[in-house]
Amino acid sequence: MATKDVKIGDGAPLKVHPLRDAVLGELHARPFTPIETPKRVLHFGFLTDAAQPQADREALAKLCVAHGLSAPPPGAKHLRFAFDGLVLRWECHAEFTTYTWEFGRGAAGGKLFEPPACTLAGPMGLVQQPGPLLVAVDLHLVADPDKSGALEHVFDRASLAAAENSDGTALFATDFQPDQDGFVRVLVANRGLDTERAGALVQRVLELETYRTLALLGLPEAQKLAPAIDRIEKRLAEVTDTMRQTTGLSDNHRLLDELIGLAADVEADTAKSQFRFGATRAYNDIVRLRLETIGERKAGIYPTWTSFLARRMAPAMRTSFTIEERQANLSRKLARAANLLRTRVDVAVEEQNRDLLTMLNDRGRMQLRLQQTVEGLSVAAISYYLVGLVNYLLRGAHDAGYPVDPTIGTAISVPIVVVLVAFIVRRIRRRYREQVKADI
């Protein structure tokens, strides 16, 4: 639907948000439709991925065009149309697509669930299967109240659940088990519903079975993850116990690497199961809300749908939610243990660095003393050679007839040469230190 501006008198219309129509239309996306009694309804639910809905929509458009009907508009999420005496209701959801076929009196009269659903399901072959089948429901809406007394002849008594709606104008029953053709049978006995309320009740009952099945998809995922969580929890306890006994840096590094590997495994499993567990929680809430909306009333000796699902479905939901919570708790525990071990490693590294710096300082002091010793020896050695040169010079002058005493002259030159050499060496050392400081 194209976004329309809101008019305000003679002035310029108000510009609306581009998603306004989508938001307003969502409230009317799946309206209840009136249903005449009796009626036979076959309901199919298929899991779909991101690419399948488009292919499914194209196949549905071909079906519409083949029967002279308009194709669903782009982006449509639901469609209801009649052809060849059938009524098809198509709905596209986030991760599943449903096809609901309504059959008239010819398929709804006579005995309950006769003829078999498999003989009526032929029209489903007119469209391309959008994904793996998850839900298949055979719902029989009957007007004869006496037929509700044959429940135990139609359903398995061990898992039979039946209830009346809030004012007792309808009874709905099922055993939640697939029959020999793979359909879960649901009986709705109309005891005074008009077509509007009958359509609403039928749709809610079909949604209950659909969302119940989708909610239970979290259980296999939880059962698959449970052994890995048990293993990681056990190994985490062993690692944390080992942490109390190890002090070496190499051992701490090894334990830290193992903790990081365990944390990576948990995060990978969490990323894979996050959507499934979130969807399970959402679908379970929808089932609960649908039951509250119907307003069940106990019918005879049979358990209501709410009590039956609370006994049979709630444990599966608790298992899924518990695994989800264990994943989150395990992730937090691994993070705390890794941080604790990382702190210990950092402290050990700092201690090693401190010891290394102390050793370097001691070595620097030793090198300084050695350098000072070498410098002293260097002054003595250089002075010795220079004094020797002065002695040679004085002897040569004496032999040349100059009035010079080589011995006395050499003795006088010794302190002068030593002081001069020491001054030059110290000056060179000072310039070197200044250069090092400037480089730093």
Secondary structure, 3 states (H helix, E strand, C coil): CCCCCECCCCCCCECCCCCHHHHHHHCCCCCCCCCCCCEEEEEEEEECCCCHHHHHHHHHHHHHHHCCCCCCCCCCCEEEEEECCEEEEEEECCCEEEEEEEECHHHHCCCCCCCCHHHHCHHHHHCCCCCCEEEEEEEEEECCHHHHHHHHHHCCHHHCEEEECCCCCEEEEEEEEECCCCCEEEEEEECCCCHHHHHHHHHHHHHHHHHHHHHCCHHHHHHHHHHHHHHHHHHHHHHHHHHCCCCCHHHHHHHHHHHHHHHHHHHHHHHHHHHHHHHHHHHHHHHHHHHHHHCCEECCCCCCHHHHHHHHCHHHHHHHHHHHHHHHHHHHHHHHHHHHHHHHHHHHHHHHHHHHHHHHHHHHHHHHHHHHHHHHHHHHHHHHHHHHHHHHHHHHHHHCCCCCCHHHHHHHHHHHHHHHHHHHHHHHHHHHHHHHHHHC
